[in-house]
Amino acid sequence: MVALCFSRQSVSKGESVLKFIKTTTIGGIAFANLLALLAIVVVCFVAGMIARSPLAKRFYQAIDNGLLSIPGYAFVKAYTDSMKLGQAEAKACSR
C-alpha cells in the first residue's frame, strides 16, 4: 500500500520511475542493457543449434507433410524449390 502511494505521488509529479531504479553503467552503457543483449545472443545461438538438430528436421518434415493436404501447397512448394535450384545453378556457373 505504501509503495502504491509512493508511486502515485512520483508519477503525479511527472517524475520518471526510472529515477528510482539504480543502474550500473559500464563504459556509459547500462549493465542491464548489456545483460539483455547477451541473453538475446545466447537465445539465438541455442535456437540455431536446436534448428539444426535431427529432431527439428523430423518436426519440419511432419509439418510439411501435413501442409501437403492443403490445395495448392504442393504446387507452390515445387515452384519455390525449383527457383532455389535455379539460383544454386546460377551461382555455380558464375564461379
C-alpha positions as CSV (number, residue, x, y, z in Angstrom):
1,M,0.0,0.0,0.0
2,V,2.8,2.4,0.9
3,A,4.6,1.6,-2.4
4,L,1.4,2.3,-4.4
5,C,1.0,5.7,-2.7
6,F,4.7,6.5,-3.3
7,S,4.4,5.6,-7.0
8,R,1.2,7.6,-7.4
9,Q,2.9,10.7,-5.9
10,S,6.0,10.4,-8.0
11,V,4.1,9.8,-11.2
12,S,1.7,12.7,-10.5
13,K,4.7,15.0,-10.1
14,G,5.9,13.9,-13.5
15,E,9.0,12.2,-12.2
16,S,10.3,9.2,-14.1
17,V,10.0,5.8,-12.4
18,L,13.5,5.0,-13.7
19,K,14.9,7.7,-11.4
20,F,14.3,5.3,-8.5
21,I,16.0,2.3,-10.1
22,K,19.7,2.3,-9.7
23,T,21.6,1.3,-12.8
24,T,25.3,0.4,-13.0
25,T,27.0,1.6,-16.1
26,I,30.0,0.1,-17.9
27,G,31.5,2.4,-20.4
28,G,28.4,4.6,-20.4
29,I,26.1,1.6,-21.2
30,A,23.7,0.3,-18.6
31,F,24.7,-3.1,-17.3
32,A,21.1,-4.3,-17.7
33,N,21.3,-3.4,-21.4
34,L,24.5,-5.4,-21.8
35,L,22.9,-8.3,-20.0
36,A,19.8,-8.2,-22.2
37,L,22.0,-8.1,-25.3
38,L,23.9,-11.1,-24.1
39,A,20.7,-13.0,-23.3
40,I,19.4,-12.3,-26.9
41,V,22.6,-13.6,-28.4
42,V,22.6,-16.8,-26.3
43,V,18.9,-17.5,-27.1
44,C,19.5,-17.0,-30.8
45,F,22.6,-19.3,-30.7
46,V,20.7,-22.0,-28.8
47,A,17.7,-21.7,-31.2
48,G,20.1,-22.1,-34.2
49,M,21.6,-25.2,-32.6
50,I,18.2,-26.7,-32.0
51,A,17.1,-25.9,-35.5
52,R,20.0,-27.9,-36.9
53,S,19.2,-31.0,-34.8
54,P,17.7,-34.2,-36.3
55,L,14.6,-33.7,-34.1
56,A,13.9,-30.3,-35.6
57,K,14.3,-31.8,-39.1
58,R,11.8,-34.5,-38.3
59,F,9.4,-31.9,-36.9
60,Y,9.8,-29.8,-40.1
61,Q,9.1,-32.9,-42.2
62,A,6.0,-33.7,-40.2
63,I,4.6,-30.2,-40.6
64,D,5.5,-30.1,-44.3
65,N,3.7,-33.4,-44.9
66,G,0.7,-32.1,-43.0
67,L,0.6,-29.0,-45.2
68,L,0.6,-31.0,-48.4
69,S,-3.1,-31.7,-47.7
70,I,-3.8,-28.0,-48.4
71,P,-4.8,-27.5,-52.0
72,G,-2.1,-25.6,-53.9
73,Y,0.6,-26.1,-51.3
74,A,2.4,-28.8,-53.3
75,F,2.4,-26.5,-56.4
76,V,3.8,-23.5,-54.5
77,K,6.4,-25.7,-52.8
78,A,7.5,-27.3,-56.1
79,Y,7.7,-23.8,-57.7
80,T,9.8,-22.3,-54.9
81,D,12.1,-25.4,-54.8
82,S,12.7,-25.1,-58.5
83,M,13.6,-21.4,-58.0
84,K,16.1,-22.3,-55.3
85,L,17.7,-24.9,-57.6
86,G,17.9,-22.3,-60.4
87,Q,19.7,-19.9,-58.2
88,A,22.1,-22.5,-57.0
89,E,22.9,-23.4,-60.6
90,A,23.4,-19.8,-61.5
91,K,25.8,-19.3,-58.6
92,A,27.7,-22.5,-59.6
93,C,28.0,-21.3,-63.3
94,S,29.3,-17.8,-62.3
95,R,32.3,-19.2,-60.5
